[in-house]
Amino acid sequence: MLRLIFAAFAVAIFLVSCSSIKPLSTTSNSKQTPTQSNSDNKRPVKFLDISSSDDASLEFKEAKKEVHSSGTQSVKSGEIISRVNKPVEIEKASGLQIKYALLLNTEVEQIQNMPLYQNIDDWYGTRYKLGGTTKDGIDCSAFVQSIFLSAFAVTLPRMAKDQYKVTRHISRTELREGDLLFFNTRGGVSHVGIYLQNNKFVHASVSGVMISDMFEPYYVKHFIAAGRVTTLNNNSSVSLKP
């Protein structure tokens, strides 16, 4: 009888032991699975940047830096993105196109006359000097004369009043890239600049070679006329396309 009781007690202990071992195994497995899942979740996710090429991105950054350092115009980051991120493919735009698109507040694809803008850029920031004709200092009419000779192979007279005489005078509503703007700043025709686009013109002002808006109050007040360069032998307009 004692043997039967002892055997039943031993079986009961064995069953209790087995039931306690199984949950331990299950708990161990349940802890391991989330650990592996968390490890997978921590793997870094990589995205491909296909918006532009490295070269175009570099040109954009350099142009942005140059425009800000010029001090001629304040440009916000949002404005830069909206102007540059146009249907034109940014990787096909040069740094020169981006720079002058920002300065003129226009689209990159509008900057097409590269000989003109390259020659302007060669002079950009040069200090003003009355009677000057070099990179050490230049005045307004000498600047216009130099640009027309280099960019268009057109020889203009040296003085602003004489440049005024060889142009066909036009309305401001007819202006196109390469036309001249004449102003009375010291009596008579005493200042001249080259119209670009979007009401902007480039000139050698007292602050140096820069781009200004023709509708700034000062220039509106002193404006005389707009002129289109014509040949000396007839009244046909000189082609200013590259």
PyRosetta script that sets phi, psi and omega in degrees:
from pyrosetta import init, pose_from_sequence

init()
pose = pose_from_sequence("MLRLIFAAFAVAIFLVSCSSIKPLSTTSNSKQTPTQSNSDNKRPVKFLDISSSDDASLEFKEAKKEVHSSGTQSVKSGEIISRVNKPVEIEKASGLQIKYALLLNTEVEQIQNMPLYQNIDDWYGTRYKLGGTTKDGIDCSAFVQSIFLSAFAVTLPRMAKDQYKVTRHISRTELREGDLLFFNTRGGVSHVGIYLQNNKFVHASVSGVMISDMFEPYYVKHFIAAGRVTTLNNNSSVSLKP")
pose.set_psi(1, -45.2)
pose.set_omega(1, 177.7)
pose.set_phi(2, -61.3)
pose.set_psi(2, -34.5)
pose.set_omega(2, 179.3)
pose.set_phi(3, -65.9)
pose.set_psi(3, -38.9)
pose.set_omega(3, -179.6)
pose.set_phi(4, -66.6)
pose.set_psi(4, -42.1)
pose.set_omega(4, 178.7)
pose.set_phi(5, -63.1)
pose.set_psi(5, -43.7)
pose.set_omega(5, -179.8)
pose.set_phi(6, -62.3)
pose.set_psi(6, -40.7)
pose.set_omega(6, 180.0)
pose.set_phi(7, -65.5)
pose.set_psi(7, -42.9)
pose.set_omega(7, 179.5)
pose.set_phi(8, -63.9)
pose.set_psi(8, -40.3)
pose.set_omega(8, 178.1)
pose.set_phi(9, -62.6)
pose.set_psi(9, -38.8)
pose.set_omega(9, -179.9)
pose.set_phi(10, -66.3)
pose.set_psi(10, -41.8)
pose.set_omega(10, 179.0)
pose.set_phi(11, -63.3)
pose.set_psi(11, -42.0)
pose.set_omega(11, 179.4)
pose.set_phi(12, -60.4)
pose.set_psi(12, -42.0)
pose.set_omega(12, 178.2)
pose.set_phi(13, -63.4)
pose.set_psi(13, -40.2)
pose.set_omega(13, -178.1)
pose.set_phi(14, -63.6)
pose.set_psi(14, -44.1)
pose.set_omega(14, -179.3)
pose.set_phi(15, -64.1)
pose.set_psi(15, -40.8)
pose.set_omega(15, 177.7)
pose.set_phi(16, -62.6)
pose.set_psi(16, -39.8)
pose.set_omega(16, -179.1)
pose.set_phi(17, -64.5)
pose.set_psi(17, -43.0)
pose.set_omega(17, -179.2)
pose.set_phi(18, -64.4)
pose.set_psi(18, -42.4)
pose.set_omega(18, -178.4)
pose.set_phi(19, -66.6)
pose.set_psi(19, -28.6)
pose.set_omega(19, 178.8)
pose.set_phi(20, -79.9)
pose.set_psi(20, -25.5)
pose.set_omega(20, -179.6)
pose.set_phi(21, -75.2)
pose.set_psi(21, -39.1)
pose.set_omega(21, -174.6)
pose.set_phi(22, -61.8)
pose.set_psi(22, -46.8)
pose.set_omega(22, 177.1)
pose.set_phi(23, -60.0)
pose.set_psi(23, -33.2)
pose.set_omega(23, 178.0)
pose.set_phi(24, -62.0)
pose.set_psi(24, -40.8)
pose.set_omega(24, 179.6)
pose.set_phi(25, -66.5)
pose.set_psi(25, -41.6)
pose.set_omega(25, 179.9)
pose.set_phi(26, -64.8)
pose.set_psi(26, -42.6)
pose.set_omega(26, 178.7)
pose.set_phi(27, -60.8)
pose.set_psi(27, -40.7)
pose.set_omega(27, 179.6)
pose.set_phi(28, -62.3)
pose.set_psi(28, -43.4)
pose.set_omega(28, -179.2)
pose.set_phi(29, -68.2)
pose.set_psi(29, -38.7)
pose.set_omega(29, -178.2)
pose.set_phi(30, -66.9)
pose.set_psi(30, -29.5)
pose.set_omega(30, 177.3)
pose.set_phi(31, -76.0)
pose.set_psi(31, -30.2)
pose.set_omega(31, -175.4)
pose.set_phi(32, -73.8)
pose.set_psi(32, -39.4)
pose.set_omega(32, -176.0)
pose.set_phi(33, -62.8)
pose.set_psi(33, -48.3)
pose.set_omega(33, 177.0)
pose.set_phi(34, -60.7)
pose.set_psi(34, -34.1)
pose.set_omega(34, 179.1)
pose.set_phi(35, -60.5)
pose.set_psi(35, -43.5)
pose.set_omega(35, 178.9)
pose.set_phi(36, -66.4)
pose.set_psi(36, -38.8)
pose.set_omega(36, 179.9)
pose.set_phi(37, -64.6)
pose.set_psi(37, -42.1)
pose.set_omega(37, 178.2)
pose.set_phi(38, -63.2)
pose.set_psi(38, -36.3)
pose.set_omega(38, 179.4)
pose.set_phi(39, -63.5)
pose.set_psi(39, -40.7)
pose.set_omega(39, 179.2)
pose.set_phi(40, -66.7)
pose.set_psi(40, -37.3)
pose.set_omega(40, -178.2)
pose.set_phi(41, -68.2)
pose.set_psi(41, -23.4)
pose.set_omega(41, -177.6)
pose.set_phi(42, -84.1)
pose.set_psi(42, -4.8)
pose.set_omega(42, 179.1)
pose.set_phi(43, -67.0)
pose.set_psi(43, 133.2)
pose.set_omega(43, -177.3)
pose.set_phi(44, -65.3)
pose.set_psi(44, 140.4)
pose.set_omega(44, 177.7)
pose.set_phi(45, -98.1)
pose.set_psi(45, 129.1)
pose.set_omega(45, -177.2)
pose.set_phi(46, -108.8)
pose.set_psi(46, 140.2)
pose.set_omega(46, 177.8)
pose.set_phi(47, -119.8)
pose.set_psi(47, 146.1)
pose.set_omega(47, 178.5)
pose.set_phi(48, -89.2)
pose.set_psi(48, 130.4)
pose.set_omega(48, 176.9)
pose.set_phi(49, -95.0)
pose.set_psi(49, 108.0)
pose.set_omega(49, -177.4)
pose.set_phi(50, -115.2)
pose.set_psi(50, 15.5)
pose.set_omega(50, -175.6)
pose.set_phi(51, -73.3)
pose.set_psi(51, -32.5)
pose.set_omega(51, -178.7)
pose.set_phi(52, -162.4)
pose.set_psi(52, 165.4)
pose.set_omega(52, 179.0)
pose.set_phi(53, -81.9)
pose.set_psi(53, 162.6)
pose.set_omega(53, 179.1)
pose.set_phi(54, -62.6)
pose.set_psi(54, -39.5)
pose.set_omega(54, -177.5)
pose.set_phi(55, -64.7)
pose.set_psi(55, -44.5)
pose.set_omega(55, 179.9)
pose.set_phi(56, -65.0)
pose.set_psi(56, -38.8)
pose.set_omega(56, 179.0)
pose.set_phi(57, -62.4)
pose.set_psi(57, -40.0)
pose.set_omega(57, 178.9)
pose.set_phi(58, -65.8)
pose.set_psi(58, -43.8)
pose.set_omega(58, 179.3)
pose.set_phi(59, -61.7)
pose.set_psi(59, -40.3)
pose.set_omega(59, 179.3)
pose.set_phi(60, -60.7)
pose.set_psi(60, -46.5)
pose.set_omega(60, -179.0)
pose.set_phi(61, -63.5)
pose.set_psi(61, -41.1)
pose.set_omega(61, -179.4)
pose.set_phi(62, -66.3)
pose.set_psi(62, -42.7)
pose.set_omega(62, 179.6)
pose.set_phi(63, -63.9)
pose.set_psi(63, -42.4)
pose.set_omega(63, 178.7)
pose.set_phi(64, -59.7)
pose.set_psi(64, -44.1)
pose.set_omega(64, -179.6)
pose.set_phi(65, -63.9)
pose.set_psi(65, -40.8)
pose.set_omega(65, -177.6)
pose.set_phi(66, -68.1)
pose.set_psi(66, -40.0)
pose.set_omega(66, 179.3)
pose.set_phi(67, -63.6)
pose.set_psi(67, -43.6)
pose.set_omega(67, 179.6)
pose.set_phi(68, -64.9)
pose.set_psi(68, -37.6)
pose.set_omega(68, -177.1)
pose.set_phi(69, -75.6)
pose.set_psi(69, -18.6)
pose.set_omega(69, -177.8)
pose.set_phi(70, -69.3)
pose.set_psi(70, -28.6)
pose.set_omega(70, 177.6)
pose.set_phi(71, 75.7)
pose.set_psi(71, 6.6)
pose.set_omega(71, -177.4)
pose.set_phi(72, -89.7)
pose.set_psi(72, -15.6)
pose.set_omega(72, -174.6)
pose.set_phi(73, -161.4)
pose.set_psi(73, 137.1)
pose.set_omega(73, 176.5)
pose.set_phi(74, -91.6)
pose.set_psi(74, 124.3)
pose.set_omega(74, -177.5)
pose.set_phi(75, -123.9)
pose.set_psi(75, 123.5)
pose.set_omega(75, 178.6)
pose.set_phi(76, -81.7)
pose.set_psi(76, 152.4)
pose.set_omega(76, -178.8)
pose.set_phi(77, -57.3)
pose.set_psi(77, -41.8)
pose.set_omega(77, 179.9)
pose.set_phi(78, -62.1)
pose.set_psi(78, -37.1)
pose.set_omega(78, 179.1)
pose.set_phi(79, -68.7)
pose.set_psi(79, -37.8)
pose.set_omega(79, 179.1)
pose.set_phi(80, -61.6)
pose.set_psi(80, -46.4)
pose.set_omega(80, -178.4)
pose.set_phi(81, -64.2)
pose.set_psi(81, -42.9)
pose.set_omega(81, -176.9)
pose.set_phi(82, -67.7)
pose.set_psi(82, -32.5)
pose.set_omega(82, -178.5)
pose.set_phi(83, -80.3)
pose.set_psi(83, -36.0)
pose.set_omega(83, -175.6)
pose.set_phi(84, -85.7)
pose.set_psi(84, -33.9)
pose.set_omega(84, -176.2)
pose.set_phi(85, -82.6)
pose.set_psi(85, 69.8)
pose.set_omega(85, -177.2)
pose.set_phi(86, -110.1)
pose.set_psi(86, 178.6)
pose.set_omega(86, 178.7)
pose.set_phi(87, -55.6)
pose.set_psi(87, -29.5)
pose.set_omega(87, 176.8)
pose.set_phi(88, -61.0)
pose.set_psi(88, 140.3)
pose.set_omega(88, -179.0)
pose.set_phi(89, -75.0)
pose.set_psi(89, 121.6)
pose.set_omega(89, -172.9)
pose.set_phi(90, -62.0)
pose.set_psi(90, -30.4)
pose.set_omega(90, -177.9)
pose.set_phi(91, -70.1)
pose.set_psi(91, -13.8)
pose.set_omega(91, 179.3)
pose.set_phi(92, -95.3)
pose.set_psi(92, -6.7)
pose.set_omega(92, -179.5)
pose.set_phi(93, -88.7)
pose.set_psi(93, 140.0)
pose.set_omega(93, 178.4)
pose.set_phi(94, -86.1)
pose.set_psi(94, 164.4)
pose.set_omega(94, 176.8)
pose.set_phi(95, -60.7)
pose.set_psi(95, -34.3)
pose.set_omega(95, 179.1)
pose.set_phi(96, -65.2)
pose.set_psi(96, -42.1)
pose.set_omega(96, 178.3)
pose.set_phi(97, -63.1)
pose.set_psi(97, -43.5)
pose.set_omega(97, -179.3)
pose.set_phi(98, -64.7)
pose.set_psi(98, -42.5)
pose.set_omega(98, -179.0)
pose.set_phi(99, -59.6)
pose.set_psi(99, -48.6)
pose.set_omega(99, -176.0)
pose.set_phi(100, -79.8)
pose.set_psi(100, -21.5)
pose.set_omega(100, 170.6)
pose.set_phi(101, -63.9)
pose.set_psi(101, -39.0)
pose.set_omega(101, 178.0)
pose.set_phi(102, -69.1)
pose.set_psi(102, -45.5)
pose.set_omega(102, -178.2)
pose.set_phi(103, -66.2)
pose.set_psi(103, -32.7)
pose.set_omega(103, -178.0)
pose.set_phi(104, -95.8)
pose.set_psi(104, -1.8)
pose.set_omega(104, -179.7)
pose.set_phi(105, 55.9)
pose.set_psi(105, 49.0)
pose.set_omega(105, -178.6)
pose.set_phi(106, -135.4)
pose.set_psi(106, 179.6)
pose.set_omega(106, 179.9)
pose.set_phi(107, -79.5)
pose.set_psi(107, 151.8)
pose.set_omega(107, -178.8)
pose.set_phi(108, -58.7)
pose.set_psi(108, -39.7)
pose.set_omega(108, -175.8)
pose.set_phi(109, -69.3)
pose.set_psi(109, -9.8)
pose.set_omega(109, 177.1)
pose.set_phi(110, -81.0)
pose.set_psi(110, -14.0)
pose.set_omega(110, 179.1)
pose.set_phi(111, -90.3)
pose.set_psi(111, 91.4)
pose.set_omega(111, -173.1)
pose.set_phi(112, -114.9)
pose.set_psi(112, -31.5)
pose.set_omega(112, -176.2)
pose.set_phi(113, -81.2)
pose.set_psi(113, 79.0)
pose.set_omega(113, -171.9)
pose.set_phi(114, -64.2)
pose.set_psi(114, -37.5)
pose.set_omega(114, 175.8)
pose.set_phi(115, -58.5)
pose.set_psi(115, -38.8)
pose.set_omega(115, 179.0)
pose.set_phi(116, -64.4)
pose.set_psi(116, -50.9)
pose.set_omega(116, -175.3)
pose.set_phi(117, -72.0)
pose.set_psi(117, -29.7)
pose.set_omega(117, 176.7)
pose.set_phi(118, -67.0)
pose.set_psi(118, -41.4)
pose.set_omega(118, 179.1)
pose.set_phi(119, -69.9)
pose.set_psi(119, -37.6)
pose.set_omega(119, 175.1)
pose.set_phi(120, -61.0)
pose.set_psi(120, -43.8)
pose.set_omega(120, -177.8)
pose.set_phi(121, -64.3)
pose.set_psi(121, -31.7)
pose.set_omega(121, 177.8)
pose.set_phi(122, -63.0)
pose.set_psi(122, -28.9)
pose.set_omega(122, -178.2)
pose.set_phi(123, -100.7)
pose.set_psi(123, -13.4)
pose.set_omega(123, -170.8)
pose.set_phi(124, -56.2)
pose.set_psi(124, 127.0)
pose.set_omega(124, 179.4)
pose.set_phi(125, 90.4)
pose.set_psi(125, -7.3)
pose.set_omega(125, 178.1)
pose.set_phi(126, -61.2)
pose.set_psi(126, 136.8)
pose.set_omega(126, -175.7)
pose.set_phi(127, -70.5)
pose.set_psi(127, 156.7)
pose.set_omega(127, 179.8)
pose.set_phi(128, -83.5)
pose.set_psi(128, 139.0)
pose.set_omega(128, 174.0)
pose.set_phi(129, -148.3)
pose.set_psi(129, 117.9)
pose.set_omega(129, 179.5)
pose.set_phi(130, -61.2)
pose.set_psi(130, 122.1)
pose.set_omega(130, -178.1)
pose.set_phi(131, 87.0)
pose.set_psi(131, -5.6)
pose.set_omega(131, -178.3)
pose.set_phi(132, -76.8)
pose.set_psi(132, 152.2)
pose.set_omega(132, -178.9)
pose.set_phi(133, -137.8)
pose.set_psi(133, 9.2)
pose.set_omega(133, -175.0)
pose.set_phi(134, -125.1)
pose.set_psi(134, 179.0)
pose.set_omega(134, 178.7)
pose.set_phi(135, -68.6)
pose.set_psi(135, -12.7)
pose.set_omega(135, 174.9)
pose.set_phi(136, -78.2)
pose.set_psi(136, -13.3)
pose.set_omega(136, -180.0)
pose.set_phi(137, 162.6)
pose.set_psi(137, 136.3)
pose.set_omega(137, -176.9)
pose.set_phi(138, -145.6)
pose.set_psi(138, 149.9)
pose.set_omega(138, 176.1)
pose.set_phi(139, -102.6)
pose.set_psi(139, 177.9)
pose.set_omega(139, -170.1)
pose.set_phi(140, -63.3)
pose.set_psi(140, -46.6)
pose.set_omega(140, -175.9)
pose.set_phi(141, -72.0)
pose.set_psi(141, -34.4)
pose.set_omega(141, 177.3)
pose.set_phi(142, -67.4)
pose.set_psi(142, -36.7)
pose.set_omega(142, 177.5)
pose.set_phi(143, -63.4)
pose.set_psi(143, -47.7)
pose.set_omega(143, 179.0)
pose.set_phi(144, -61.5)
pose.set_psi(144, -43.6)
pose.set_omega(144, 179.5)
pose.set_phi(145, -60.2)
pose.set_psi(145, -43.8)
pose.set_omega(145, -178.9)
pose.set_phi(146, -65.3)
pose.set_psi(146, -43.9)
pose.set_omega(146, -179.7)
pose.set_phi(147, -62.8)
pose.set_psi(147, -44.6)
pose.set_omega(147, -178.7)
pose.set_phi(148, -65.6)
pose.set_psi(148, -36.4)
pose.set_omega(148, 179.2)
pose.set_phi(149, -70.3)
pose.set_psi(149, -43.6)
pose.set_omega(149, -176.3)
pose.set_phi(150, -76.4)
pose.set_psi(150, -42.2)
pose.set_omega(150, -174.0)
pose.set_phi(151, -88.5)
pose.set_psi(151, -31.4)
pose.set_omega(151, -174.1)
pose.set_phi(152, -122.5)
pose.set_psi(152, -3.1)
pose.set_omega(152, -177.1)
pose.set_phi(153, 57.5)
pose.set_psi(153, 38.2)
pose.set_omega(153, 178.4)
pose.set_phi(154, -116.7)
pose.set_psi(154, 129.0)
pose.set_omega(154, -179.5)
pose.set_phi(155, -96.2)
pose.set_psi(155, 119.9)
pose.set_omega(155, 178.4)
pose.set_phi(156, -107.1)
pose.set_psi(156, 157.0)
pose.set_omega(156, 174.2)
pose.set_phi(157, -60.4)
pose.set_psi(157, 162.7)
pose.set_omega(157, -175.2)
pose.set_phi(158, -76.0)
pose.set_psi(158, -36.7)
pose.set_omega(158, -172.7)
pose.set_phi(159, -95.8)
pose.set_psi(159, 148.4)
pose.set_omega(159, -178.6)
pose.set_phi(160, -59.3)
pose.set_psi(160, -41.8)
pose.set_omega(160, -178.6)
pose.set_phi(161, -65.0)
pose.set_psi(161, -31.1)
pose.set_omega(161, 178.0)
pose.set_phi(162, -79.2)
pose.set_psi(162, -32.8)
pose.set_omega(162, 174.3)
pose.set_phi(163, -64.7)
pose.set_psi(163, -36.5)
pose.set_omega(163, 176.9)
pose.set_phi(164, -60.1)
pose.set_psi(164, -39.1)
pose.set_omega(164, -176.5)
pose.set_phi(165, -69.8)
pose.set_psi(165, -27.5)
pose.set_omega(165, -176.5)
pose.set_phi(166, -97.8)
pose.set_psi(166, 13.6)
pose.set_omega(166, 177.1)
pose.set_phi(167, -109.9)
pose.set_psi(167, 153.3)
pose.set_omega(167, 173.0)
pose.set_phi(168, -90.2)
pose.set_psi(168, 119.4)
pose.set_omega(168, -174.1)
pose.set_phi(169, -75.1)
pose.set_psi(169, 134.6)
pose.set_omega(169, -174.1)
pose.set_phi(170, -132.9)
pose.set_psi(170, 165.9)
pose.set_omega(170, 176.7)
pose.set_phi(171, -75.7)
pose.set_psi(171, 154.9)
pose.set_omega(171, 177.0)
pose.set_phi(172, -65.2)
pose.set_psi(172, -21.3)
pose.set_omega(172, 177.7)
pose.set_phi(173, -75.3)
pose.set_psi(173, -12.5)
pose.set_omega(173, -179.2)
pose.set_phi(174, -98.3)
pose.set_psi(174, -0.8)
pose.set_omega(174, -172.1)
pose.set_phi(175, -58.4)
pose.set_psi(175, 140.5)
pose.set_omega(175, 173.3)
pose.set_phi(176, -141.8)
pose.set_psi(176, 165.1)
pose.set_omega(176, -175.6)
pose.set_phi(177, -54.4)
pose.set_psi(177, 127.0)
pose.set_omega(177, 179.2)
pose.set_phi(178, 102.8)
pose.set_psi(178, -10.3)
pose.set_omega(178, 175.6)
pose.set_phi(179, -72.3)
pose.set_psi(179, 161.3)
pose.set_omega(179, -178.2)
pose.set_phi(180, -106.4)
pose.set_psi(180, 146.7)
pose.set_omega(180, 175.8)
pose.set_phi(181, -117.0)
pose.set_psi(181, 129.5)
pose.set_omega(181, -176.6)
pose.set_phi(182, -114.5)
pose.set_psi(182, 141.0)
pose.set_omega(182, -176.2)
pose.set_phi(183, -134.2)
pose.set_psi(183, 154.9)
pose.set_omega(183, 173.6)
pose.set_phi(184, -106.5)
pose.set_psi(184, 98.3)
pose.set_omega(184, -178.8)
pose.set_phi(185, -109.1)
pose.set_psi(185, -20.9)
pose.set_omega(185, 179.9)
pose.set_phi(186, -136.2)
pose.set_psi(186, 16.4)
pose.set_omega(186, -177.5)
pose.set_phi(187, 107.9)
pose.set_psi(187, 120.3)
pose.set_omega(187, -178.2)
pose.set_phi(188, 71.0)
pose.set_psi(188, -162.3)
pose.set_omega(188, 177.4)
pose.set_phi(189, -77.9)
pose.set_psi(189, 101.1)
pose.set_omega(189, -172.9)
pose.set_phi(190, -124.2)
pose.set_psi(190, -0.2)
pose.set_omega(190, 177.6)
pose.set_phi(191, -148.8)
pose.set_psi(191, 144.7)
pose.set_omega(191, -177.8)
pose.set_phi(192, -145.0)
pose.set_psi(192, 145.8)
pose.set_omega(192, 176.5)
pose.set_phi(193, -142.7)
pose.set_psi(193, 170.1)
pose.set_omega(193, -179.0)
pose.set_phi(194, -107.4)
pose.set_psi(194, 122.2)
pose.set_omega(194, 178.3)
pose.set_phi(195, -71.1)
pose.set_psi(195, 138.5)
pose.set_omega(195, 178.5)
pose.set_phi(196, -110.8)
pose.set_psi(196, -80.7)
pose.set_omega(196, 176.4)
pose.set_phi(197, -168.7)
pose.set_psi(197, 166.3)
pose.set_omega(197, 177.3)
pose.set_phi(198, 56.3)
pose.set_psi(198, 39.0)
pose.set_omega(198, 179.0)
pose.set_phi(199, 68.3)
pose.set_psi(199, 12.3)
pose.set_omega(199, -178.9)
pose.set_phi(200, -102.1)
pose.set_psi(200, 146.2)
pose.set_omega(200, 175.5)
pose.set_phi(201, -139.0)
pose.set_psi(201, 155.1)
pose.set_omega(201, 179.6)
pose.set_phi(202, -108.0)
pose.set_psi(202, 140.3)
pose.set_omega(202, -177.5)
pose.set_phi(203, -160.3)
pose.set_psi(203, 165.4)
pose.set_omega(203, 173.6)
pose.set_phi(204, -95.1)
pose.set_psi(204, 94.7)
pose.set_omega(204, 179.8)
pose.set_phi(205, -90.3)
pose.set_psi(205, -179.9)
pose.set_omega(205, 178.9)
pose.set_phi(206, -65.8)
pose.set_psi(206, -15.9)
pose.set_omega(206, 177.3)
pose.set_phi(207, -93.0)
pose.set_psi(207, 2.2)
pose.set_omega(207, -178.8)
pose.set_phi(208, 108.0)
pose.set_psi(208, -179.9)
pose.set_omega(208, 179.6)
pose.set_phi(209, -70.2)
pose.set_psi(209, 122.4)
pose.set_omega(209, -173.6)
pose.set_phi(210, -155.6)
pose.set_psi(210, 175.3)
pose.set_omega(210, 176.4)
pose.set_phi(211, -110.6)
pose.set_psi(211, 132.5)
pose.set_omega(211, 179.9)
pose.set_phi(212, -129.0)
pose.set_psi(212, 166.8)
pose.set_omega(212, 176.6)
pose.set_phi(213, -97.6)
pose.set_psi(213, 128.0)
pose.set_omega(213, -176.0)
pose.set_phi(214, -67.7)
pose.set_psi(214, -13.4)
pose.set_omega(214, 179.6)
pose.set_phi(215, -101.2)
pose.set_psi(215, 13.3)
pose.set_omega(215, 168.2)
pose.set_phi(216, -64.3)
pose.set_psi(216, 142.4)
pose.set_omega(216, -174.7)
pose.set_phi(217, -50.0)
pose.set_psi(217, -40.8)
pose.set_omega(217, -178.4)
pose.set_phi(218, -61.4)
pose.set_psi(218, -46.1)
pose.set_omega(218, -176.1)
pose.set_phi(219, -75.5)
pose.set_psi(219, -30.5)
pose.set_omega(219, 174.6)
pose.set_phi(220, -63.8)
pose.set_psi(220, -42.3)
pose.set_omega(220, -178.3)
pose.set_phi(221, -64.8)
pose.set_psi(221, -37.9)
pose.set_omega(221, -173.7)
pose.set_phi(222, -101.9)
pose.set_psi(222, 6.2)
pose.set_omega(222, -178.3)
pose.set_phi(223, -67.5)
pose.set_psi(223, 137.3)
pose.set_omega(223, 176.8)
pose.set_phi(224, -108.1)
pose.set_psi(224, -57.5)
pose.set_omega(224, -175.9)
pose.set_phi(225, -165.8)
pose.set_psi(225, 163.5)
pose.set_omega(225, 171.3)
pose.set_phi(226, -108.1)
pose.set_psi(226, 144.6)
pose.set_omega(226, -177.8)
pose.set_phi(227, -137.8)
pose.set_psi(227, 145.6)
pose.set_omega(227, 176.4)
pose.set_phi(228, -110.5)
pose.set_psi(228, 131.6)
pose.set_omega(228, -176.4)
pose.set_phi(229, -67.1)
pose.set_psi(229, 130.4)
pose.set_omega(229, 177.0)
pose.set_phi(230, -120.7)
pose.set_psi(230, 160.8)
pose.set_omega(230, 176.2)
pose.set_phi(231, -70.0)
pose.set_psi(231, 157.9)
pose.set_omega(231, -178.8)
pose.set_phi(232, -76.1)
pose.set_psi(232, -20.2)
pose.set_omega(232, -175.6)
pose.set_phi(233, -92.0)
pose.set_psi(233, -22.5)
pose.set_omega(233, 178.6)
pose.set_phi(234, -149.4)
pose.set_psi(234, -176.3)
pose.set_omega(234, -174.3)
pose.set_phi(235, -100.5)
pose.set_psi(235, 16.0)
pose.set_omega(235, 179.5)
pose.set_phi(236, -80.5)
pose.set_psi(236, 144.3)
pose.set_omega(236, -178.1)
pose.set_phi(237, -72.0)
pose.set_psi(237, 142.0)
pose.set_omega(237, 175.4)
pose.set_phi(238, -73.4)
pose.set_psi(238, 133.6)
pose.set_omega(238, 178.4)
pose.set_phi(239, -73.8)
pose.set_psi(239, 123.3)
pose.set_omega(239, -177.9)
pose.set_phi(240, -104.0)
pose.set_psi(240, 12.3)
pose.set_omega(240, 176.5)
pose.set_phi(241, -78.6)
pose.set_psi(241, 144.1)
pose.set_omega(241, -177.9)
pose.set_phi(242, -67.2)
pose.dump_pdb("model.pdb")
